[in-house]
Amino acid sequence: MAFVAGYEFIIQNDLGILFNFYLNEKKCIEYIASDKKGIWKDKNVVLEEPANNFCVEVHGTTLHLLSFHENGALYYSKFEDGLWQSHLIAEYPVTRQKVLYPTLKLIDHQIHIFYYLIDTEHKRKAYLLHMHFHNNKYHNNHVTTISSNSYFNSFKVFPTKDSIFILYSSLVHEFEQIFISKLNLHSGKWNNPICITESKDKKIYIDGLLDHDHKFHILWSKYDDEYLVVQYLNLSLDTLSGDLDAPKPISLSSKSSCSFPTLVYYQKALWAIWVEMNKIISSYTLDNGRTWSKYFIHEDTRKFDFKRYRYSSSKKQEENHILCDFVFGSLYPDIQFLGFGGETRDDIPTDQ
């Protein structure tokens, strides 16, 4: 059995209803929903147009979806009161431009949209764009222009009460470095980006998490010779300034094929989970990243297929709720989260 590539979301609304979003065989965005008891029931298609990528967020019982399609259309879709409504918000010439990593956040009742726009004539550059909807109008901002040798890492968006932070990577003297940019929601202005790394190595699979104490936890894989090693660092929002000394990352793994490192906060423990040789490996910290457990090999994950899901839940007040953007899990219909919580397979409420 193996790690399965794929583009899927697990979403849970306030009523406990689960949604599994994915691209079907026609590349249309499809989902299957459960009832309140977690039993999978209905299967539906959001849009009939083939999609390249998409993002789903939930607020209460309302679903918000941002999707980029093969015809160059960027759609915002909303599911409310049992109905989908879709709105075309941009169109790009498919022979010259494409959208990567469409991301949507609902902040103070406003929709904020982020994505990379890539011009096929300048394949090493991407424009990080921000769009928000206010007073029945879309407002566009160019956040920054990033560069890459071959692969564009995804960016991460972290809303707070007064600000939006974006974590991303870009080349500095031909080496990937990790940056944080901040938008002041009151002034509408972006601060100058802050570089938080300085090592001269290739960095891929960047993940980040902003915890309840406003501390950033950042994880990525770095190339060490021909191997991949999981790296971790953290910093507080209070320390973010233009003269920040780059914190020193620590290694959590051995030299191997350590891919897709993922951060999950669960039951007062922060977990770092990654894929290595078609099995899941994890380590955890109980003191906000100061010390980490020895990494644990989940040998049972060799016996079945699993994948990495995007995850979003509006049940923020439930006891021991999971804080993460990604999570590893077994495949539909018996979807179970993997790699944290003290067990090899951590059930989510989906009974068949």
N, C-alpha and C positions, 0 to 999 in steps of 0.2 A: 504494500500500500504506500501512498505517497502524499506529499503536499500538492494540492490542486490549485493551479492559478485560476483566478476568476474575479468578477466584479460584482460583489453582493453586499447588501445592507441588511442588518437586523435592527428593526425599529420597534419600540414599545411605547404605547401612548398611556395617558392617565388612567384609562380603564383596564389596563393590563393586556390589551389586545396587541398581538405581535404581527409584524409585517416582515416578510422576506422579499426584498427587491433584487432583481437581477436582469441581465439581458438574455432574452430567449433566443431560439435558433435563428430567428429573423433579425436579431439585434434590436428588437423593440424592448422598451422598458416594461417589464412584467412584474407582478408581485402576487404572493399568496398571503392571505390573512387568516388569523386564528379567531376563535371565539374567546369569550372572557375566561374560559376554562383552559385555554392554551391548546385547543384542538384545531389543527389546520383545516380550513374550510374552503374559502373562495379564492379563485385565481382570476386576475384581471390584468388588462393592458392599459398603461397610462396614455401613451402616444403611439400611433401606428408607424411613425417615421423611424427608420433605423438610427440608433444613437451610437456615438463613440464613447461617451462617458457621462456620468451624472452624479448628483449628490442629493441626499435626502436628510431632512431635519424634521423634528416633531416638536410641537408646542401645544400642550394640553392634549386635545384630540385632533388637532389640525396638523396635516402633513404638508411640508413645503419641499418642492423638488426643482432642482436646476439641472438642465440637460443640454448637451451640445450634440448636434446631429450631423449625419454624413452629408446633408445638403448645405451645411454651414449655418444652420439656424440655432440660436440660443434661446431656449424656452424656460420661463418660470411657470410652474404648475402648482396648484393648491388644491388639497383635498379637504373638504369641509362639508359637514352634514350629508355625507354619503356620496358627494359628487366631486369630480375633478373639473377644474377650470384651468386652461392653459393660455399663456400670453407670450407672444413673440417679442423678445426684448432687444435682439440684435441679430444681424445676418453678416456673415463673412464669406468672401470668395474662397471656395474650397481649394482652388488651385494655388492660392497664394498665402492663405492664413489658416491657422487651426487653433483651437482652444484646448488647453490642458488643465486638469485639476479644477473643474468648476466647483466652487465652494459657496455655501449659503449659510448665513447666520441671521437669526431674528433677535434684534437688540433694541430694547425699549420700544417695542411694537413697530420697529422699522426693519425692512428687509435689506440686508447688506450682502452683496454678491462680490466674489473675488475669483479671478482666474488668470492663468498665463495665456497671453496671446503671442503666437509664434509666427513669424514671417518666413516662408519657405526659402526666401532668398538669403536670409541671415539665420541659418539653422542653429548657430551657437548662442543666439540671444533670445530672450523672452521678456515680454513686457508684463509686469504684474499690475493688473487693473483692478480698481475698486469701483463698484457701482452701488448706489443706494437709492431707494424709492421714497420720495417725500413730497407731499402736496401734489400728488398725482403726476409727478415728473421723476424721471431717472436722472441722477447726477453722477457724472463719471470723474474718476481721478486716476492719474497715472502714479502708482506708488513708487516704483523703481524699475530699472532695467537690469536683469541679471544675465550672466553669461555662464556657459558650461562647455566642457570639452566634448561630451557625447550624450550624457544622460541628465535630464532635468529632474532633480529631486522635487518631491511635492512640498508645498508650504503648509504651515499650520496657522490657524486663526484662533486667538484667545480673547474673547470679550471680557471686560471688567465693567464696573459701574460707570466709570468716566472715560474709558479708553478702549481701544482695540489694539492688540499686539499681534504681529505677524512674525513667524519664525521661518526662515528660508536660507538657502545657500547660494553662493555665487563665487566666481573665480576672483582671486586676488593674486596677481603674478602667477597665473596659470595653476593655482592650487585652490581647491574648494575650501571656503570658509563659511561659517554659520553666522547669520545676522539676526537681529531683532529690530523691527521698526514699530513705532507707536503712533497711533492716531488719537489725538485729543478730540473727543466727541463734542465738546463744547465749542471749541474754536474751529473744528473741521480741518485742522492742519496736521500734517505728518511730520514727526521729528526726524532728524538725521538718523540713518540706521547705525546700530552699534554692532561691531564685530566681536563675537564672544569666543572665537577660536583663533589659533595662530599656527597650528601644526601643518607641515608641508606633506600632506598625504591626501589620497582620494577618499571622500566621504560620501556614502550613499545610504539610502533607506532611513532618512532622518524622521524621528518621531519625537513628539514633545507633549508635556502635560503640565497644566497649571493647577496646583493643588489648592485646598481650602485656605491655606496660609499664605497664598500669593507667592509661592515659590515655583520657579520653573524647573522642571526635570526634563533633560534632553538626552536622547539616545540615538546612536547611529552605528553603522558598520564602517570601519576604516580598512583600507587595503594595507596589509603588512606583507611585503613580498607578494606572493600569489595567493595569500590567505585573507580571510575577512575576520576581523576582531570587533566585538561589541564594545563601544565606548559610551561612557556616561559622565555627565556633569550636571550641576544644578547651580542656580543663583536666584536671589530674591529680587522682586520687582524694585525694592528700595535701593538696590545697588546699581540699577541701570542708569548709567550716565555716560557722557561722551568720553570721560577719561577712565573708563572701566579697564582694569587689568584682566586680560583673558584668564578665566579660571582653568585649572588643570584637570583634564578628564582622567578617569580611571578606566581600566579594562575590566570587563565582567566575564569575559569568555577566554577560551584558549584560541590559538590560531587554528582556524578550520574554515568551513564554508558558512559562517554565521550570518544569516540573511533575515531581512524583515524584522529587526528588533522592535518590540512593541511594549509600551508602558500601560499598566493597568493598576489602578488604585482600588483596593478591595479589603474591607474589614481591617482598616488601620495599617495595612501593609501595602507597600509599593512594589509591584512585580515588574521585572524585566524579563520578557519572553521572546525567544527567537527560534528560527528553524535552522537545523544543522543536520545534514545527511538524512533528510526526509523524516526527521523526528523533532519533537518540541523539547527545548531546553529552557529552564527558567531559574531565576535567582530573585531574592526579595530582600527588602530593607524595612526595618521597623523604626528607624531613627532618621527619617527624611533624607536618606541617601548617604549618611556618614559612613555606615558600614553595611556590607552586603553578605548574604549567605553564600556558601559554596554553591555553584550552579548544579542543578539537578536534571538528570536526563530522564524524560518521561518515555520509558521504553515501550509502554503500551501503544504509543502513538505510531509505532511502526506497523501496527496490525490493521489500521483502517485509514481511509482517506480523510483529509481535513483541509481547511482553507482559512484564509485571513479575511474576516468580515469587517466592514465599517459598522459602527454601532452608535445608536442614539436612543436615549430614553427620556421621557418627560416625567418619569416617576422619581424625581430627585429626592423626595423626602422619605422614601422607603428605607427601612433599616438595612444597613450594609450594602447600599446601592453601589453599582460599579461605575467608576469614573475612568473613561477612556474614549478614544476615537476609533480604535481598532481592537479586535479580539480574535483569537484563533478558536475555531470550532469544527466539530464534525459536520457532515453533510446532511441536508434535508432528506427525509423528514425528521430524523432523530438528531436534531441540532443540540449539541452540548458544548459549552465553553470549555476550553482546555488550558492547562498550564499554570493555574493559580488556585488559591483557596485551600491548598493542602491536599487536594485530590487530583488524580490524573484527569478525570472527566468531571467537570463541574456543571451540573444540570441547570438548564434554564427551563421554564415551565412550558414545554411543548410535548404534549401527550398525543400519540397517534391513535 
